[in-house]
Amino acid sequence: MSHGVTKLDPTNCMPGPERMPPLAMDAMDDAQKAAAQELINGPRGAVFGPFIPLMRSPELMNRLQKVGEYIRFHSALETRINEWVMLIVSRQWTQQFEWCMHYPLALKAGMKQDVLDALAEGRRPKGMADDEEIAYDLCDELARTHGVSDETYRRAVEKFGERGVIDMVGLAGYFTTVSMVMNVARTPPQKETTVTPLSPFPR
């Protein structure tokens, strides 16, 4: 089953109507307007995804988006591993916006489609590259056990270095936070997506 080509009605991806839709600029207070303008002026260029519900708390959004900016654009991890970790967390939380956004970016960065589709189905993917498998094991074990074994830690440090491991854990933590925010807010995927949404998980 491909998760990269099916047309999608984004309104059918979430378990109910969107709770925190976009705010019109004229409905924002001064702090919200300033936070929105900072996003627009930054590398993202718009208020979208998690920043729509986070706009309800503009100071929190400002602080989180700076973490996200580092994680997305300045991390020690290469883009392919960054995108892979984002999808692992998206699958853990069944986060539709992030899955639909980062699935094509992961393919573009060099991830294999069959690996991504196995992840979507809740299976441990076969055929992962060595660094992809190490990242998967760290993120999976951390989510399940709230820690990692000495062997998992050793392999991750040998492959990514201490900075890379911390950036990976920070990436997983940041995407866990925004996944929780969007799941509570029922933020739908972008309307133009062609990615098949995730099925409920676990199932």
TORDRENLUM-446277 format. One line per field, with one value per residue: residue number from 0; residue in three letters; x, y, z of N, C-alpha, C in turn. Coordinates in nm, 2 decimals, padded with zeros to 4 digits. Example, Ala and Ser with C-alpha at 12.3 -4.5 7.8 and 13.67 -1.06 7.14 Angstrom:
<nodes>
resi 0|1
resn ALA|SER
n_c1 01.32|01.28
n_c2 -00.57|-00.22
n_c3 00.78|00.71
ca_c1 01.23|01.37
ca_c2 -00.45|-00.11
ca_c3 00.78|00.71
c_c1 01.32|01.29
c_c2 -00.33|00.00
c_c3 00.78|00.79
</nodes>
This chain:
<nodes>
resi 0|1|2|3|4|5|6|7|8|9|10|11|12|13|14|15|16|17|18|19|20|21|22|23|24|25|26|27|28|29|30|31|32|33|34|35|36|37|38|39|40|41|42|43|44|45|46|47|48|49|50|51|52|53|54|55|56|57|58|59|60|61|62|63|64|65|66|67|68|69|70|71|72|73|74|75|76|77|78|79|80|81|82|83|84|85|86|87|88|89|90|91|92|93|94|95|96|97|98|99|100|101|102|103|104|105|106|107|108|109|110|111|112|113|114|115|116|117|118|119|120|121|122|123|124|125|126|127|128|129|130|131|132|133|134|135|136|137|138|139|140|141|142|143|144|145|146|147|148|149|150|151|152|153|154|155|156|157|158|159|160|161|162|163|164|165|166|167|168|169|170|171|172|173|174|175|176|177|178|179|180|181|182|183|184|185|186|187|188|189|190|191|192|193|194|195|196|197|198|199|200|201|202
resn MET|SER|HIS|GLY|VAL|THR|LYS|LEU|ASP|PRO|THR|ASN|CYS|MET|PRO|GLY|PRO|GLU|ARG|MET|PRO|PRO|LEU|ALA|MET|ASP|ALA|MET|ASP|ASP|ALA|GLN|LYS|ALA|ALA|ALA|GLN|GLU|LEU|ILE|ASN|GLY|PRO|ARG|GLY|ALA|VAL|PHE|GLY|PRO|PHE|ILE|PRO|LEU|MET|ARG|SER|PRO|GLU|LEU|MET|ASN|ARG|LEU|GLN|LYS|VAL|GLY|GLU|TYR|ILE|ARG|PHE|HIS|SER|ALA|LEU|GLU|THR|ARG|ILE|ASN|GLU|TRP|VAL|MET|LEU|ILE|VAL|SER|ARG|GLN|TRP|THR|GLN|GLN|PHE|GLU|TRP|CYS|MET|HIS|TYR|PRO|LEU|ALA|LEU|LYS|ALA|GLY|MET|LYS|GLN|ASP|VAL|LEU|ASP|ALA|LEU|ALA|GLU|GLY|ARG|ARG|PRO|LYS|GLY|MET|ALA|ASP|ASP|GLU|GLU|ILE|ALA|TYR|ASP|LEU|CYS|ASP|GLU|LEU|ALA|ARG|THR|HIS|GLY|VAL|SER|ASP|GLU|THR|TYR|ARG|ARG|ALA|VAL|GLU|LYS|PHE|GLY|GLU|ARG|GLY|VAL|ILE|ASP|MET|VAL|GLY|LEU|ALA|GLY|TYR|PHE|THR|THR|VAL|SER|MET|VAL|MET|ASN|VAL|ALA|ARG|THR|PRO|PRO|GLN|LYS|GLU|THR|THR|VAL|THR|PRO|LEU|SER|PRO|PHE|PRO|ARG
n_c1 00.08|00.07|00.18|00.21|00.08|-00.20|-00.49|-00.63|-00.88|-00.84|-01.01|-01.11|-00.93|-00.89|-01.03|-01.26|-01.40|-01.18|-01.04|-00.89|-00.88|-00.71|-00.63|-00.76|-00.57|-00.66|-00.80|-00.62|-00.42|-00.17|00.06|00.03|00.02|00.28|00.42|00.33|00.42|00.70|00.73|00.65|00.85|01.07|01.25|01.04|00.82|00.55|00.24|00.16|00.04|00.16|00.19|-00.05|-00.24|-00.07|-00.05|-00.23|-00.10|00.13|00.39|00.49|00.48|00.67|00.91|00.92|00.92|01.17|01.33|01.24|01.32|01.60|01.62|01.51|01.67|01.94|02.05|02.28|02.24|02.20|01.98|01.82|01.81|01.70|01.44|01.35|01.34|01.14|00.92|00.91|00.83|00.59|00.44|00.43|00.26|00.04|00.02|-00.12|-00.08|00.21|00.30|00.20|00.32|00.60|00.65|00.69|00.91|01.10|01.13|01.24|01.48|01.61|01.51|01.38|01.08|00.94|01.04|00.93|00.66|00.63|00.68|00.46|00.26|00.30|00.50|00.83|01.06|01.20|01.52|01.63|01.88|02.20|02.24|01.98|01.85|01.98|01.89|01.61|01.60|01.69|01.49|01.25|01.30|01.33|01.08|00.92|01.03|01.12|01.38|01.72|01.91|02.25|02.37|02.22|02.26|02.54|02.58|02.44|02.60|02.84|02.77|02.65|02.77|02.81|02.68|02.51|02.34|02.21|02.09|01.91|01.75|01.64|01.51|01.31|01.18|01.08|00.91|00.74|00.61|00.49|00.33|00.15|00.02|-00.11|-00.27|-00.44|-00.56|-00.67|-00.55|-00.56|-00.41|-00.23|-00.42|-00.34|-00.21|-00.10|-00.06|-00.14|-00.33|-00.23|-00.33|-00.53|-00.33|-00.19|-00.31
n_c2 -00.12|00.21|00.52|00.76|00.87|00.89|01.08|01.32|01.41|01.66|01.72|01.49|01.36|01.39|01.33|01.48|01.81|02.09|02.25|02.48|02.70|02.90|03.23|03.54|03.83|04.07|03.99|03.93|04.00|04.25|04.11|03.86|03.94|04.04|03.80|03.65|03.80|03.77|03.50|03.50|03.66|03.50|03.19|03.01|03.16|03.19|03.16|02.85|02.51|02.38|02.63|02.76|02.68|02.73|03.00|03.10|03.12|03.33|03.39|03.14|03.02|03.18|03.10|02.82|02.81|02.90|02.70|02.50|02.61|02.59|02.31|02.23|02.36|02.39|02.18|01.92|01.69|01.52|01.61|01.39|01.21|01.38|01.43|01.16|01.11|01.29|01.18|00.93|01.01|01.14|00.91|00.78|00.94|00.95|01.18|01.38|01.62|01.67|01.42|01.42|01.65|01.59|01.35|01.35|01.52|01.36|01.15|01.30|01.36|01.12|00.89|00.56|00.46|00.22|00.18|00.40|00.34|00.10|00.20|00.36|00.17|00.07|-00.11|-00.24|-00.12|-00.30|-00.31|-00.06|00.20|00.19|00.41|00.51|00.30|00.30|00.55|00.50|00.30|00.43|00.63|00.48|00.31|00.51|00.63|00.41|00.31|00.52|00.58|00.48|00.19|00.09|-00.02|00.08|00.35|00.36|00.29|00.50|00.72|00.66|00.67|00.93|01.11|01.29|01.55|01.51|01.31|01.44|01.64|01.48|01.37|01.61|01.69|01.49|01.54|01.80|01.76|01.58|01.76|01.95|01.77|01.68|01.93|01.98|01.75|01.79|02.03|01.95|02.00|02.01|01.84|02.02|02.16|02.10|01.86|01.54|01.31|01.00|00.98|00.88|00.57|00.48|00.42|00.25|-00.05
n_c3 00.00|-00.10|00.05|-00.06|-00.29|-00.30|-00.34|-00.11|00.12|00.34|00.55|00.65|00.80|01.07|01.40|01.43|01.41|01.33|01.61|01.68|01.46|01.20|01.29|01.20|01.10|01.20|01.42|01.61|01.91|02.01|02.08|01.95|01.68|01.65|01.69|01.48|01.26|01.30|01.24|00.97|00.86|00.89|00.81|00.75|00.65|00.68|00.87|00.98|01.02|01.33|01.44|01.41|01.61|01.83|01.83|02.00|02.24|02.23|02.33|02.42|02.17|02.03|02.16|02.12|01.84|01.78|01.87|01.70|01.46|01.47|01.49|01.25|01.05|01.12|01.25|01.37|01.24|00.93|00.65|00.56|00.78|00.98|00.86|00.87|01.15|01.22|01.10|01.23|01.49|01.42|01.34|01.58|01.72|01.56|01.39|01.17|01.01|01.02|00.92|00.66|00.56|00.59|00.47|00.18|00.18|00.31|00.12|-00.09|00.03|00.02|00.15|00.14|-00.02|00.05|00.31|00.45|00.41|00.55|00.81|00.83|00.85|01.10|01.14|01.21|00.99|00.71|00.54|00.61|00.59|00.76|00.94|00.95|01.08|01.33|01.42|01.42|01.62|01.85|01.88|01.89|02.11|02.31|02.32|02.40|02.64|02.78|02.80|02.70|02.61|02.71|02.48|02.26|02.30|02.27|02.00|01.87|01.95|01.83|01.56|01.52|01.70|02.01|02.00|01.79|01.89|02.10|01.95|01.81|02.01|02.10|01.87|01.85|02.09|02.04|01.82|01.93|02.11|01.94|01.80|02.00|02.05|01.80|01.77|01.99|01.91|01.67|01.42|01.07|00.79|00.53|00.26|00.00|00.00|-00.12|00.01|00.17|00.46|00.79|00.94|01.23|01.53|01.80|01.63
ca_c1 00.00|00.15|00.13|00.26|00.02|-00.35|-00.55|-00.68|-00.96|-00.78|-01.11|-01.15|-00.81|-00.89|-01.14|-01.36|-01.37|-01.07|-01.07|-00.83|-00.85|-00.63|-00.68|-00.74|-00.47|-00.73|-00.85|-00.50|-00.37|-00.04|00.16|00.00|00.06|00.42|00.47|00.29|00.51|00.83|00.72|00.64|00.98|01.17|01.26|00.91|00.75|00.40|00.19|00.09|00.07|00.15|00.19|-00.18|-00.29|00.02|-00.07|-00.31|00.00|00.23|00.52|00.53|00.51|00.80|01.02|00.92|00.95|01.31|01.39|01.21|01.41|01.73|01.61|01.49|01.76|02.08|02.09|02.40|02.19|02.17|01.84|01.75|01.79|01.61|01.31|01.32|01.30|01.01|00.82|00.89|00.75|00.46|00.37|00.40|00.15|-00.06|00.01|-00.14|-00.01|00.35|00.32|00.17|00.42|00.74|00.67|00.75|01.05|01.19|01.16|01.33|01.61|01.67|01.45|01.31|00.93|00.90|01.07|00.83|00.53|00.63|00.66|00.32|00.17|00.33|00.59|00.97|01.09|01.32|01.59|01.68|02.03|02.26|02.21|01.84|01.82|02.02|01.80|01.49|01.61|01.69|01.36|01.15|01.32|01.31|00.94|00.86|01.09|01.16|01.53|01.78|02.01|02.38|02.41|02.16|02.33|02.68|02.57|02.40|02.71|02.94|02.73|02.61|02.84|02.72|02.59|02.40|02.24|02.13|02.00|01.81|01.65|01.57|01.41|01.20|01.10|01.01|00.80|00.63|00.53|00.39|00.23|00.05|-00.06|-00.19|-00.37|-00.55|-00.63|-00.72|-00.50|-00.56|-00.30|-00.25|-00.52|-00.29|-00.14|-00.14|-00.02|-00.24|-00.32|-00.20|-00.44|-00.51|-00.22|-00.18|-00.44
ca_c2 00.00|00.33|00.63|00.88|00.91|00.90|01.21|01.32|01.52|01.68|01.73|01.36|01.30|01.41|01.27|01.58|01.94|02.17|02.32|02.61|02.74|03.02|03.36|03.66|03.92|04.18|03.94|03.91|04.11|04.30|04.00|03.76|04.00|04.04|03.66|03.61|03.87|03.71|03.38|03.54|03.72|03.40|03.09|02.94|03.25|03.19|03.09|02.73|02.39|02.39|02.77|02.81|02.67|02.79|03.15|03.13|03.16|03.38|03.38|03.00|03.00|03.24|03.02|02.69|02.82|02.92|02.57|02.43|02.67|02.52|02.17|02.21|02.42|02.41|02.06|01.85|01.58|01.55|01.63|01.26|01.16|01.48|01.40|01.03|01.12|01.36|01.08|00.83|01.08|01.16|00.78|00.75|01.02|00.96|01.33|01.39|01.74|01.65|01.31|01.46|01.75|01.55|01.23|01.38|01.57|01.24|01.08|01.39|01.36|00.99|00.78|00.46|00.46|00.10|00.20|00.49|00.28|00.01|00.28|00.41|00.06|00.04|-00.22|-00.21|-00.13|-00.37|-00.24|00.07|00.22|00.18|00.53|00.51|00.19|00.35|00.66|00.44|00.22|00.53|00.70|00.38|00.27|00.62|00.65|00.30|00.28|00.65|00.58|00.39|00.10|00.13|-00.05|00.18|00.48|00.35|00.29|00.63|00.82|00.62|00.72|01.07|01.19|01.34|01.65|01.45|01.24|01.54|01.71|01.39|01.37|01.74|01.69|01.40|01.61|01.91|01.71|01.53|01.87|02.01|01.67|01.69|02.05|01.97|01.65|01.85|02.13|01.88|02.07|01.92|01.86|02.13|02.12|02.06|01.74|01.42|01.20|00.93|01.00|00.76|00.49|00.48|00.34|00.11|-00.11
ca_c3 00.00|-00.10|00.13|-00.12|-00.41|-00.30|-00.31|00.03|00.17|00.47|00.66|00.69|00.86|01.21|01.46|01.46|01.34|01.38|01.73|01.68|01.32|01.19|01.34|01.11|01.16|01.27|01.54|01.70|01.99|01.96|02.09|01.85|01.56|01.65|01.68|01.34|01.17|01.31|01.16|00.82|00.82|00.91|00.70|00.72|00.56|00.70|00.99|00.94|01.10|01.48|01.48|01.42|01.75|01.92|01.83|02.12|02.34|02.14|02.39|02.40|02.03|01.99|02.21|02.05|01.70|01.76|01.88|01.57|01.35|01.48|01.46|01.10|00.95|01.17|01.33|01.34|01.16|00.79|00.63|00.55|00.92|01.04|00.81|00.92|01.29|01.22|01.06|01.34|01.59|01.36|01.35|01.72|01.77|01.45|01.36|01.02|00.94|01.01|00.83|00.52|00.52|00.58|00.39|00.05|00.21|00.34|-00.01|-00.16|00.10|00.00|00.22|00.05|00.00|00.12|00.45|00.50|00.42|00.66|00.93|00.84|00.89|01.24|01.14|01.20|00.85|00.66|00.44|00.65|00.60|00.89|01.02|00.97|01.18|01.46|01.46|01.45|01.74|01.96|01.89|01.93|02.25|02.40|02.33|02.46|02.77|02.84|02.82|02.60|02.67|02.68|02.34|02.17|02.32|02.21|01.85|01.83|01.96|01.73|01.43|01.51|01.79|02.12|01.96|01.70|01.97|02.17|01.85|01.77|02.12|02.10|01.76|01.89|02.19|01.98|01.74|02.03|02.16|01.84|01.77|02.10|02.03|01.69|01.80|02.07|01.83|01.55|01.30|00.96|00.69|00.43|00.17|-00.13|00.01|-00.19|00.09|00.24|00.60|00.88|01.00|01.38|01.58|01.75|01.58
c_c1 00.09|00.09|00.18|00.19|-00.13|-00.40|-00.63|-00.77|-00.92|-00.89|-01.15|-01.04|-00.82|-01.02|-01.25|-01.32|-01.25|-01.11|-01.01|-00.78|-00.76|-00.70|-00.66|-00.65|-00.55|-00.80|-00.74|-00.47|-00.23|00.06|00.15|00.05|00.21|00.48|00.44|00.39|00.65|00.84|00.73|00.77|01.09|01.17|01.14|00.82|00.60|00.37|00.11|00.11|00.06|00.14|00.05|-00.24|-00.20|00.01|-00.16|-00.22|00.13|00.37|00.57|00.56|00.64|00.92|01.03|00.97|01.10|01.39|01.36|01.29|01.55|01.72|01.59|01.60|01.91|02.13|02.22|02.36|02.17|02.02|01.76|01.72|01.69|01.47|01.26|01.27|01.17|00.90|00.80|00.81|00.61|00.38|00.34|00.28|00.03|-00.09|00.00|-00.07|00.13|00.38|00.31|00.27|00.56|00.76|00.74|00.89|01.15|01.22|01.26|01.47|01.68|01.62|01.38|01.16|00.89|00.93|00.97|00.70|00.52|00.61|00.51|00.22|00.20|00.42|00.74|01.01|01.21|01.39|01.64|01.83|02.08|02.22|02.06|01.79|01.86|01.93|01.66|01.49|01.61|01.56|01.25|01.17|01.30|01.16|00.87|00.90|01.13|01.30|01.59|01.89|02.15|02.42|02.35|02.23|02.47|02.67|02.53|02.52|02.82|02.90|02.71|02.69|02.75|02.63|02.48|02.30|02.15|02.04|01.89|01.70|01.58|01.47|01.29|01.11|01.02|00.89|00.70|00.55|00.44|00.29|00.11|-00.04|-00.15|-00.30|-00.48|-00.63|-00.70|-00.68|-00.50|-00.44|-00.33|-00.34|-00.46|-00.21|-00.19|-00.10|-00.13|-00.22|-00.29|-00.33|-00.42|-00.40|-00.21|-00.32|-00.43
c_c2 00.12|00.44|00.76|00.93|00.93|01.04|01.21|01.44|01.55|01.68|01.60|01.29|01.30|01.36|01.36|01.71|02.01|02.26|02.46|02.65|02.86|03.14|03.46|03.76|04.03|04.13|03.91|04.03|04.15|04.19|03.90|03.82|04.00|03.90|03.61|03.67|03.81|03.58|03.41|03.59|03.61|03.30|03.02|03.03|03.26|03.13|02.97|02.62|02.42|02.53|02.83|02.80|02.74|02.94|03.19|03.17|03.21|03.37|03.24|02.97|03.05|03.15|02.89|02.71|02.84|02.79|02.49|02.48|02.60|02.38|02.14|02.25|02.43|02.29|02.00|01.73|01.61|01.55|01.50|01.21|01.25|01.44|01.26|01.04|01.19|01.26|00.97|00.89|01.10|01.03|00.75|00.82|01.03|01.11|01.35|01.50|01.71|01.53|01.35|01.56|01.68|01.42|01.26|01.44|01.46|01.17|01.17|01.38|01.22|00.87|00.69|00.46|00.34|00.11|00.29|00.42|00.17|00.08|00.32|00.30|00.01|-00.08|-00.16|-00.23|-00.22|-00.28|-00.10|00.08|00.21|00.29|00.55|00.41|00.24|00.46|00.60|00.37|00.32|00.59|00.61|00.34|00.38|00.64|00.53|00.28|00.41|00.66|00.50|00.31|00.15|00.10|00.04|00.31|00.47|00.36|00.43|00.73|00.79|00.68|00.87|01.17|01.24|01.45|01.60|01.38|01.34|01.61|01.61|01.38|01.50|01.75|01.60|01.47|01.73|01.86|01.64|01.65|01.92|01.90|01.67|01.81|02.03|01.86|01.71|01.95|02.07|01.96|01.98|01.94|01.98|02.08|02.06|01.93|01.63|01.30|01.13|00.95|00.87|00.70|00.50|00.39|00.36|00.06|-00.26
c_c3 00.00|-00.02|00.07|-00.24|-00.40|-00.26|-00.17|00.05|00.31|00.58|00.71|00.77|01.01|01.27|01.49|01.39|01.41|01.50|01.74|01.54|01.32|01.23|01.23|01.18|01.24|01.40|01.64|01.78|01.94|01.97|01.99|01.71|01.54|01.62|01.53|01.24|01.18|01.23|01.01|00.77|00.82|00.79|00.66|00.63|00.58|00.83|00.95|01.04|01.25|01.52|01.48|01.55|01.85|01.93|01.95|02.24|02.27|02.20|02.39|02.26|01.98|02.04|02.14|01.91|01.68|01.78|01.75|01.46|01.35|01.44|01.31|01.02|01.00|01.25|01.28|01.25|01.02|00.76|00.62|00.69|00.99|00.99|00.86|01.06|01.30|01.19|01.17|01.45|01.54|01.37|01.49|01.77|01.67|01.42|01.21|00.95|00.92|00.92|00.69|00.47|00.50|00.50|00.25|00.07|00.24|00.21|-00.09|-00.10|00.08|00.07|00.12|00.08|00.08|00.27|00.51|00.51|00.53|00.80|00.94|00.88|01.03|01.25|01.15|01.06|00.82|00.56|00.48|00.63|00.74|00.99|01.05|01.08|01.32|01.51|01.50|01.59|01.86|01.98|01.94|02.07|02.35|02.42|02.41|02.61|02.85|02.88|02.71|02.67|02.64|02.53|02.24|02.18|02.25|02.06|01.80|01.84|01.86|01.59|01.42|01.60|01.90|02.08|01.87|01.78|02.05|02.07|01.81|01.88|02.12|01.99|01.79|02.00|02.13|01.90|01.82|02.08|02.06|01.79|01.87|02.08|01.91|01.70|01.89|01.99|01.70|01.42|01.18|00.87|00.60|00.32|00.04|-00.12|-00.07|-00.11|00.17|00.39|00.67|00.93|01.15|01.42|01.73|01.71|01.59
</nodes>
